[in-house]
């Protein structure tokens, strides 16, 4: 086993075994040292990534946007639950029934809802397209700003 094998890095064996062993030991120590530095850097970055206060300090607008989104979602859910309970109360049902009857008497042609007109369809499609483009632009700006904040001055986008 190992007969005729060159050194680990592919260089031919030269010289005495003790010298080769010392060279291998030095090479292993250097590789281990580089690996330790890389692992230490990865650990530091992991700690920074998981530090919520640091991330909020570095990216305050993203934190505000996330907070507003969470509050809006929670508020929407709370409102939906409240509105559902209100709708199921007998008084609310009676009011809605009264309004429906009065609408039916006033405008019987609108009792059965018709298909949306062509203009309404076009307006809905245009509104959806505008909202999509606006959301895309806002997200691009947010990501561009976040990318500039994380990159140190003078650093290129490619790492060595």
Backbone as ProteinMPNN parsed JSONL, in Angstrom:
{"seq_chain_A": "XXXXXXXXXXXXXXXXXXXXXXXXXXXXXXXXXXXXXXXXXXXXXXXXXXXXXXXXXXXXXXXXXXXXXXXXXXXXXXXXXXXXXXXXXXXXXXXXXXXXXXXXXXXXXXXXXXXXXXXXXXXXXXXXXXXXXXXXXXXXXXXXXXXXXXXXXXXXXXXX", "coords_chain_A": {"N_chain_A": [[0.838, -1.171, 0.0], [0.631, 2.15, -0.92], [2.986, 2.105, -2.253], [5.289, 3.441, -4.482], [3.883, 5.767, -4.629], [3.546, 9.223, -5.161], [4.15, 12.369, -3.466], [1.569, 13.99, -1.462], [0.592, 16.32, -2.704], [1.208, 15.822, -5.317], [3.778, 16.274, -6.171], [6.948, 14.992, -7.079], [8.714, 12.584, -5.075], [11.521, 13.596, -3.21], [14.609, 13.312, -1.861], [15.453, 12.675, 1.578], [13.565, 10.643, 3.936], [12.929, 11.859, 6.454], [13.112, 14.607, 5.987], [11.118, 14.881, 4.084], [8.931, 14.158, 5.645], [8.893, 16.268, 7.484], [8.318, 18.39, 5.728], [5.788, 17.622, 4.832], [4.442, 17.737, 7.278], [4.62, 20.486, 7.805], [3.167, 21.483, 5.649], [0.645, 20.348, 6.198], [0.097, 21.634, 8.611], [-0.102, 24.294, 7.729], [-2.333, 24.098, 6.019], [-4.265, 23.28, 7.879], [-4.294, 25.554, 9.494], [-5.267, 27.505, 7.693], [-7.808, 26.42, 7.264], [-8.855, 26.591, 9.861], [-8.97, 29.396, 10.128], [-10.839, 29.973, 8.128], [-13.098, 28.626, 9.126], [-13.456, 30.041, 11.515], [-14.134, 32.554, 10.494], [-16.53, 31.924, 9.158], [-18.059, 31.189, 11.382], [-18.147, 33.639, 12.748], [-19.609, 35.167, 10.9], [-22.0, 33.734, 10.935], [-22.849, 34.22, 13.548], [-23.217, 37.008, 13.374], [-25.279, 37.11, 11.461], [-27.402, 35.916, 12.828], [-27.839, 37.692, 14.855], [-30.238, 39.654, 15.86], [-30.597, 42.324, 16.729], [-28.316, 43.6, 15.672], [-28.793, 43.247, 12.924], [-31.102, 44.77, 12.653], [-30.058, 47.291, 13.228], [-28.286, 47.563, 11.072], [-29.972, 47.356, 8.85], [-32.354, 49.222, 8.898], [-34.66, 50.083, 7.458], [-35.613, 47.787, 6.217], [-36.275, 46.323, 8.459], [-38.315, 47.931, 9.504], [-40.179, 47.751, 7.419], [-40.719, 44.986, 7.515], [-41.833, 44.834, 10.08], [-44.119, 46.471, 9.775], [-45.469, 44.96, 7.879], [-45.997, 42.589, 9.315], [-47.629, 43.617, 11.381], [-49.748, 44.585, 9.824], [-50.713, 42.196, 8.698], [-51.473, 40.769, 11.034], [-53.363, 42.565, 12.017], [-55.221, 42.494, 9.928], [-56.106, 39.831, 10.096], [-57.221, 39.863, 12.675], [-59.262, 41.756, 12.266], [-60.798, 40.377, 10.352], [-61.721, 38.202, 11.845], [-63.236, 39.547, 13.804], [-65.138, 40.854, 12.15], [-66.422, 38.657, 11.042], [-67.649, 37.529, 13.272], [-69.361, 39.631, 13.918], [-71.006, 39.68, 11.658], [-72.444, 37.348, 11.973], [-74.215, 37.837, 13.995], [-77.624, 38.117, 15.051], [-78.911, 40.675, 14.796], [-77.324, 42.039, 12.956], [-77.664, 40.384, 10.733], [-80.375, 40.826, 10.244], [-80.356, 43.57, 9.561], [-78.834, 43.498, 7.158], [-80.541, 41.923, 5.594], [-82.753, 43.607, 5.437], [-81.653, 45.776, 3.989], [-81.074, 44.44, 1.598], [-83.641, 43.739, 0.711], [-84.721, 46.312, 0.309], [-83.055, 47.264, -1.737], [-83.77, 45.456, -3.733], [-86.42, 46.144, -4.2], [-86.142, 48.806, -5.053], [-84.405, 48.687, -7.346], [-85.001, 46.349, -9.328], [-83.771, 45.175, -11.555], [-81.135, 44.87, -10.91], [-80.9, 42.777, -9.203], [-79.976, 40.19, -9.798], [-76.645, 39.7, -10.282], [-74.814, 40.885, -12.997], [-72.485, 39.908, -15.632], [-69.17, 41.3, -15.578], [-68.536, 44.35, -17.347], [-66.824, 45.017, -20.494], [-65.19, 47.24, -20.213], [-64.86, 47.299, -17.42], [-63.425, 44.935, -17.067], [-61.062, 45.521, -18.496], [-60.131, 47.684, -17.002], [-59.665, 46.415, -14.548], [-57.61, 44.627, -15.294], [-55.612, 46.443, -16.07], [-55.195, 47.793, -13.649], [-54.202, 45.691, -12.088], [-51.805, 45.156, -13.461], [-50.4, 47.575, -13.104], [-50.144, 47.611, -10.302], [-48.557, 45.334, -9.954], [-46.182, 46.052, -11.326], [-45.398, 48.257, -9.769], [-44.97, 47.061, -7.265], [-42.841, 45.379, -7.955], [-40.819, 47.227, -8.672], [-40.466, 48.54, -6.204], [-39.493, 46.417, -4.64], [-37.099, 45.844, -6.036], [-35.664, 48.23, -5.58], [-35.424, 48.11, -2.789], [-33.856, 45.775, -2.468], [-31.553, 46.529, -3.905], [-30.662, 48.687, -2.356], [-30.195, 47.358, 0.04], [-28.144, 45.659, -0.762], [-26.086, 47.485, -1.298], [-25.609, 48.467, 1.251], [-24.532, 46.291, 2.639], [-22.128, 45.68, 1.376], [-18.708, 46.412, 1.759], [-16.913, 49.551, 1.378], [-15.272, 49.996, -1.679], [-15.029, 47.311, -2.18], [-15.248, 44.561, -4.406], [-17.819, 42.841, -6.286], [-17.174, 40.236, -6.673], [-15.668, 37.523, -5.02], [-12.427, 36.447, -3.913]], "CA_chain_A": [[0.0, 0.0, 0.0], [1.386, 3.389, -0.976], [4.26, 1.927, -2.94], [5.405, 4.186, -5.718], [3.009, 6.935, -4.59], [4.217, 10.5, -4.961], [3.656, 13.155, -2.332], [0.14, 14.286, -1.456], [0.244, 17.37, -3.669], [1.543, 15.413, -6.669], [5.177, 16.515, -6.495], [7.716, 13.749, -6.928], [9.471, 12.446, -3.833], [12.925, 13.955, -3.38], [15.358, 13.416, -0.626], [15.332, 11.709, 2.664], [12.226, 10.532, 4.507], [12.678, 12.812, 7.556], [12.874, 15.925, 5.386], [9.787, 14.812, 3.472], [7.944, 14.142, 6.731], [8.801, 17.64, 8.004], [7.62, 19.195, 4.719], [4.367, 17.253, 4.904], [3.907, 18.265, 8.535], [4.477, 21.938, 7.619], [2.045, 21.687, 4.723], [-0.582, 20.016, 6.934], [-0.122, 22.711, 9.586], [-0.587, 25.463, 6.991], [-3.703, 23.816, 5.567], [-5.109, 23.298, 9.073], [-4.402, 26.948, 9.922], [-6.207, 28.173, 6.768], [-9.136, 25.882, 7.546], [-9.295, 27.192, 11.129], [-9.348, 30.794, 9.869], [-12.096, 29.962, 7.37], [-14.175, 28.237, 10.043], [-13.677, 31.157, 12.445], [-14.858, 33.585, 9.748], [-17.903, 31.439, 8.978], [-18.732, 31.262, 12.678], [-18.408, 35.058, 13.008], [-20.699, 35.586, 10.024], [-23.227, 33.1, 11.43], [-23.286, 34.973, 14.728], [-23.74, 38.298, 12.905], [-26.545, 36.886, 10.772], [-28.45, 35.567, 13.781], [-27.979, 38.772, 15.823], [-31.371, 40.448, 15.364], [-30.354, 43.755, 16.983], [-27.331, 44.065, 14.699], [-29.449, 43.31, 11.619], [-32.02, 45.924, 12.67], [-29.219, 48.495, 13.109], [-27.721, 47.644, 9.727], [-31.031, 47.453, 7.836], [-33.543, 49.718, 9.61], [-35.85, 50.174, 6.607], [-36.114, 46.424, 6.036], [-36.909, 45.958, 9.728], [-39.581, 48.669, 9.58], [-41.097, 47.149, 6.445], [-41.133, 43.687, 8.047], [-42.734, 45.101, 11.206], [-45.398, 46.964, 9.248], [-46.132, 43.828, 7.237], [-46.51, 41.692, 10.361], [-48.757, 44.294, 12.037], [-50.868, 44.609, 8.876], [-51.274, 40.841, 8.619], [-52.171, 40.467, 12.282], [-54.543, 43.423, 12.058], [-56.189, 41.968, 8.966], [-56.692, 38.599, 10.649], [-58.088, 40.258, 13.797], [-60.457, 42.377, 11.706], [-61.613, 39.345, 9.705], [-62.39, 37.441, 12.914], [-64.249, 40.419, 14.393], [-66.214, 41.071, 11.173], [-67.16, 37.398, 10.922], [-68.526, 37.414, 14.449], [-70.404, 40.654, 13.812], [-71.926, 39.268, 10.602], [-73.271, 36.23, 12.415], [-75.188, 38.263, 15.018], [-78.977, 38.25, 14.459], [-79.232, 42.072, 14.453], [-76.603, 42.337, 11.722], [-78.336, 39.655, 9.659], [-81.649, 41.514, 9.964], [-80.042, 44.806, 8.829], [-78.443, 43.142, 5.796], [-81.739, 41.46, 4.895], [-83.563, 44.805, 5.177], [-81.007, 46.495, 2.878], [-81.241, 43.647, 0.377], [-85.033, 43.895, 0.262], [-84.937, 47.668, -0.222], [-82.383, 47.322, -3.049], [-84.552, 44.66, -4.672], [-87.616, 46.909, -4.544], [-85.735, 50.006, -5.793], [-83.823, 48.368, -8.657], [-85.118, 44.897, -9.505], [-82.891, 44.683, -12.617], [-79.808, 44.612, -10.356], [-80.967, 41.708, -8.204], [-79.008, 39.198, -10.247], [-75.444, 40.411, -10.723], [-74.439, 40.557, -14.369], [-71.056, 39.777, -15.9], [-68.541, 42.622, -15.673], [-68.455, 44.878, -18.707], [-65.482, 44.996, -21.08], [-64.436, 48.334, -19.596], [-64.49, 46.875, -16.069], [-62.369, 43.925, -17.205], [-59.838, 46.217, -18.908], [-59.692, 48.458, -15.834], [-59.116, 45.473, -13.569], [-56.329, 44.136, -15.801], [-54.646, 47.545, -15.997], [-54.874, 48.005, -12.233], [-53.338, 44.594, -11.653], [-50.485, 45.348, -14.07], [-49.755, 48.708, -12.437], [-49.786, 47.179, -8.951], [-47.444, 44.393, -10.071], [-44.972, 46.807, -11.667], [-45.037, 49.07, -8.62], [-44.406, 46.163, -6.257], [-41.547, 44.909, -8.457], [-39.871, 48.343, -8.558], [-40.169, 48.748, -4.787], [-38.639, 45.311, -4.197], [-35.775, 46.04, -6.629], [-34.999, 49.31, -4.842], [-35.087, 47.631, -1.451], [-32.74, 44.834, -2.561], [-30.37, 47.277, -4.306], [-30.206, 49.442, -1.186], [-29.656, 46.392, 1.007], [-26.876, 45.187, -1.309], [-25.076, 48.529, -1.119], [-25.306, 48.607, 2.674], [-23.755, 45.166, 3.146], [-20.824, 45.63, 0.741], [-17.809, 47.467, 2.227], [-16.485, 50.482, 0.339], [-14.134, 49.551, -2.476], [-15.039, 45.861, -2.395], [-15.896, 44.156, -5.641], [-18.891, 41.875, -6.059], [-16.614, 38.908, -6.805], [-14.712, 37.219, -3.965], [-11.285, 35.677, -4.391]], "C_chain_A": [[0.884, 1.235, 0.0], [2.705, 3.245, -1.706], [4.229, 2.697, -4.255], [4.544, 5.435, -5.754], [3.839, 8.193, -4.366], [3.615, 11.207, -3.761], [2.19, 13.501, -2.525], [-0.225, 15.301, -2.529], [0.702, 17.046, -5.078], [2.975, 15.684, -7.066], [5.965, 15.229, -6.265], [8.498, 13.757, -5.616], [10.922, 12.789, -4.094], [13.578, 14.003, -2.009], [15.013, 12.37, 0.392], [13.948, 11.736, 3.298], [11.941, 11.541, 5.625], [12.372, 14.21, 7.01], [11.48, 15.968, 4.763], [8.7, 14.847, 4.543], [7.773, 15.535, 7.318], [8.056, 18.545, 7.022], [6.122, 18.901, 4.736], [3.721, 17.817, 6.159], [3.675, 19.774, 8.438], [3.278, 22.242, 6.72], [0.712, 21.411, 5.42], [-0.917, 21.112, 7.932], [-0.665, 23.957, 8.894], [-2.034, 25.267, 6.546], [-4.67, 23.876, 6.754], [-5.325, 24.733, 9.568], [-5.38, 27.715, 9.023], [-7.635, 27.712, 7.021], [-9.702, 26.467, 8.835], [-9.739, 28.636, 10.932], [-10.678, 30.868, 9.119], [-13.278, 29.618, 8.267], [-14.486, 29.352, 11.03], [-14.463, 32.273, 11.757], [-16.311, 33.178, 9.519], [-18.694, 31.527, 10.288], [-19.079, 32.707, 13.02], [-19.589, 35.542, 12.167], [-22.033, 34.989, 10.473], [-23.764, 33.863, 12.636], [-23.861, 36.333, 14.327], [-25.112, 38.133, 12.262], [-27.68, 36.638, 11.756], [-28.652, 36.636, 14.857], [-29.036, 39.755, 15.312], [-31.119, 41.939, 15.567], [-29.365, 44.331, 15.979], [-27.979, 44.207, 13.314], [-30.414, 44.498, 11.54], [-31.224, 47.215, 12.556], [-28.681, 48.658, 11.696], [-28.778, 47.9, 8.654], [-32.322, 47.97, 8.479], [-34.798, 49.755, 8.743], [-36.454, 48.791, 6.366], [-36.839, 45.973, 7.297], [-38.258, 46.659, 9.881], [-40.607, 48.057, 8.63], [-41.604, 45.796, 6.939], [-42.113, 43.868, 9.202], [-44.107, 45.563, 10.744], [-46.175, 45.818, 8.6], [-46.75, 42.888, 8.261], [-47.721, 42.324, 11.05], [-49.975, 44.32, 11.116], [-51.516, 43.237, 8.767], [-52.057, 40.488, 9.876], [-53.449, 41.301, 12.418], [-55.625, 42.93, 11.108], [-56.872, 40.711, 9.475], [-57.653, 38.951, 11.791], [-59.379, 40.892, 13.286], [-61.373, 41.341, 11.073], [-62.377, 38.52, 10.746], [-63.515, 38.272, 13.514], [-65.439, 40.599, 13.434], [-67.056, 39.81, 11.007], [-68.12, 37.218, 12.084], [-69.67, 38.423, 14.387], [-71.457, 40.25, 12.778], [-72.886, 38.186, 11.059], [-74.281, 36.604, 13.504], [-76.554, 38.469, 14.358], [-79.321, 39.676, 14.036], [-78.566, 42.434, 13.124], [-77.254, 41.638, 10.535], [-79.635, 40.347, 9.261], [-81.391, 42.796, 9.177], [-79.678, 44.5, 7.378], [-79.644, 42.685, 4.985], [-82.629, 42.644, 4.527], [-82.98, 45.594, 3.997], [-81.197, 45.752, 1.554], [-82.661, 43.786, -0.165], [-85.274, 45.275, -0.334], [-84.241, 47.837, -1.57], [-83.197, 46.577, -4.105], [-85.799, 45.425, -5.122], [-87.244, 48.111, -5.405], [-85.251, 49.692, -7.208], [-83.871, 46.865, -8.885], [-84.194, 44.337, -10.595], [-81.499, 44.346, -12.092], [-79.808, 43.498, -9.309], [-79.967, 40.611, -8.558], [-77.811, 39.942, -10.823], [-75.053, 39.923, -12.116], [-72.924, 40.382, -14.47], [-70.434, 41.169, -15.95], [-68.435, 43.054, -17.135], [-67.013, 44.789, -19.2], [-64.625, 46.077, -20.431], [-63.986, 47.947, -18.183], [-63.368, 45.839, -16.105], [-61.039, 44.564, -17.557], [-59.267, 46.996, -17.73], [-59.067, 47.55, -14.775], [-57.754, 44.95, -14.016], [-55.258, 45.214, -15.714], [-54.234, 47.811, -14.552], [-53.957, 46.929, -11.691], [-51.929, 44.765, -12.201], [-49.725, 46.477, -13.383], [-49.305, 48.299, -11.035], [-48.601, 46.224, -8.982], [-46.14, 45.12, -10.376], [-44.484, 47.634, -10.485], [-44.39, 48.203, -7.536], [-43.023, 45.682, -6.683], [-40.495, 46.001, -8.304], [-39.484, 48.575, -7.098], [-39.251, 47.657, -4.253], [-37.227, 45.455, -4.761], [-35.014, 47.121, -5.89], [-34.569, 48.854, -3.462], [-33.892, 46.695, -1.491], [-31.459, 45.54, -2.992], [-29.793, 48.043, -3.124], [-29.595, 48.505, -0.15], [-28.314, 45.87, 0.526], [-25.768, 46.203, -1.141], [-24.684, 48.671, 0.331], [-24.394, 47.503, 3.169], [-22.356, 45.126, 2.558], [-19.923, 46.737, 1.283], [-17.331, 48.332, 1.067], [-15.26, 49.934, -0.363], [-14.097, 48.067, -2.737], [-15.755, 45.545, -3.7], [-16.948, 43.116, -5.321], [-18.379, 40.441, -6.143], [-15.598, 38.675, -5.687], [-13.619, 36.323, -4.502], [-11.2, 34.331, -3.757]], "O_chain_A": [[1.787, 1.355, 0.828], [3.474, 4.204, -1.764], [3.274, 2.612, -5.028], [4.469, 6.102, -6.785], [4.716, 8.231, -3.502], [2.689, 10.705, -3.124], [1.636, 13.328, -3.611], [-1.25, 15.154, -3.194], [0.603, 17.896, -5.963], [3.369, 15.362, -8.187], [5.664, 14.468, -5.345], [8.89, 14.813, -5.119], [11.502, 12.333, -5.08], [13.1, 14.694, -1.11], [14.386, 11.349, 0.113], [13.24, 12.739, 3.208], [10.817, 12.032, 5.73], [11.486, 14.904, 7.511], [10.757, 16.956, 4.895], [7.668, 15.494, 4.365], [6.654, 15.951, 7.619], [7.249, 19.376, 7.438], [5.296, 19.811, 4.664], [2.596, 18.313, 6.119], [2.666, 20.285, 8.925], [2.485, 23.141, 6.999], [-0.246, 22.166, 5.245], [-2.082, 21.48, 8.085], [-1.58, 24.604, 9.404], [-2.859, 26.169, 6.684], [-5.755, 24.448, 6.652], [-6.42, 25.08, 10.011], [-6.215, 28.475, 9.512], [-8.566, 28.517, 6.994], [-10.886, 26.8, 8.903], [-10.751, 29.062, 11.49], [-11.531, 31.703, 9.421], [-14.334, 30.243, 8.179], [-15.651, 29.587, 11.352], [-15.354, 32.87, 12.361], [-17.218, 33.996, 9.67], [-19.866, 31.901, 10.285], [-20.169, 32.983, 13.523], [-20.466, 36.246, 12.669], [-23.069, 35.65, 10.404], [-24.963, 34.122, 12.742], [-24.876, 36.764, 14.875], [-26.009, 38.941, 12.502], [-28.799, 37.103, 11.54], [-29.548, 36.502, 15.69], [-28.76, 40.582, 14.443], [-31.397, 42.737, 14.673], [-29.563, 45.442, 15.487], [-27.732, 45.189, 12.615], [-30.531, 45.147, 10.501], [-31.651, 48.143, 11.868], [-28.625, 49.773, 11.178], [-28.51, 48.581, 7.664], [-33.29, 47.218, 8.592], [-35.893, 49.485, 9.238], [-37.676, 48.647, 6.317], [-37.883, 45.324, 7.226], [-39.229, 46.053, 10.333], [-41.766, 47.868, 8.997], [-42.788, 45.49, 6.798], [-43.105, 43.147, 9.298], [-45.131, 45.107, 11.253], [-47.392, 45.72, 8.755], [-47.886, 42.443, 8.101], [-48.726, 41.65, 11.278], [-51.101, 44.105, 11.564], [-52.742, 43.131, 8.746], [-53.171, 39.971, 9.795], [-54.479, 40.808, 12.876], [-56.808, 42.948, 11.444], [-58.08, 40.545, 9.306], [-58.756, 38.411, 11.87], [-60.46, 40.607, 13.8], [-62.591, 41.411, 11.234], [-63.543, 38.182, 10.543], [-64.621, 37.771, 13.714], [-66.596, 40.509, 13.846], [-68.274, 39.893, 10.848], [-69.265, 36.804, 11.9], [-70.803, 38.115, 14.756], [-72.652, 40.451, 12.992], [-74.019, 38.116, 10.583], [-75.109, 35.779, 13.891], [-76.627, 38.945, 13.225], [-79.966, 39.864, 13.005], [-79.185, 43.067, 12.268], [-77.383, 42.221, 9.459], [-79.955, 40.441, 8.076], [-82.117, 43.091, 8.227], [-80.161, 45.17, 6.465], [-79.757, 43.024, 3.807], [-83.195, 42.683, 3.434], [-83.717, 46.03, 3.113], [-81.448, 46.369, 0.518], [-82.855, 43.935, -1.372], [-85.948, 45.405, -1.356], [-84.784, 48.491, -2.461], [-83.296, 47.027, -5.247], [-86.186, 45.358, -6.288], [-87.936, 48.416, -6.376], [-85.647, 50.362, -8.161], [-82.877, 46.176, -8.655], [-83.864, 43.151, -10.567], [-80.754, 43.618, -12.748], [-78.814, 43.304, -8.608], [-79.202, 40.162, -7.705], [-77.959, 40.73, -11.757], [-74.972, 38.722, -12.376], [-72.184, 40.666, -13.529], [-71.109, 42.126, -16.33], [-68.267, 42.229, -18.034], [-66.097, 44.52, -18.424], [-63.453, 45.843, -20.134], [-62.855, 48.237, -17.793], [-62.465, 45.867, -15.268], [-60.005, 44.204, -16.995], [-58.06, 46.971, -17.49], [-58.048, 47.898, -14.179], [-56.838, 44.841, -13.201], [-54.123, 44.933, -15.329], [-53.056, 48.03, -14.269], [-53.039, 47.216, -10.923], [-50.956, 44.541, -11.48], [-48.532, 46.344, -13.111], [-48.188, 48.619, -10.631], [-47.727, 46.3, -8.118], [-45.111, 44.841, -9.76], [-43.281, 47.703, -10.23], [-43.371, 48.585, -6.96], [-42.122, 45.589, -5.85], [-39.385, 45.723, -7.85], [-38.311, 48.784, -6.79], [-38.327, 47.944, -3.493], [-36.254, 45.215, -4.047], [-33.83, 46.949, -5.6], [-33.469, 49.176, -3.013], [-33.002, 46.796, -0.647], [-30.382, 45.2, -2.504], [-28.581, 48.05, -2.913], [-28.583, 48.836, 0.467], [-27.419, 45.655, 1.344], [-24.626, 45.832, -0.869], [-23.526, 48.968, 0.622], [-23.558, 47.746, 4.039], [-21.457, 44.576, 3.194], [-20.326, 47.9, 1.273], [-17.342, 47.901, -0.085], [-14.321, 49.465, 0.28], [-13.213, 47.595, -3.452], [-16.745, 46.188, -4.049], [-16.975, 42.57, -4.218], [-19.078, 39.517, -5.727], [-14.756, 39.536, -5.431], [-13.839, 35.537, -5.423], [-10.287, 33.563, -4.059]]}, "name": "protein", "num_of_chains": 1, "seq": "XXXXXXXXXXXXXXXXXXXXXXXXXXXXXXXXXXXXXXXXXXXXXXXXXXXXXXXXXXXXXXXXXXXXXXXXXXXXXXXXXXXXXXXXXXXXXXXXXXXXXXXXXXXXXXXXXXXXXXXXXXXXXXXXXXXXXXXXXXXXXXXXXXXXXXXXXXXXXXXX"}
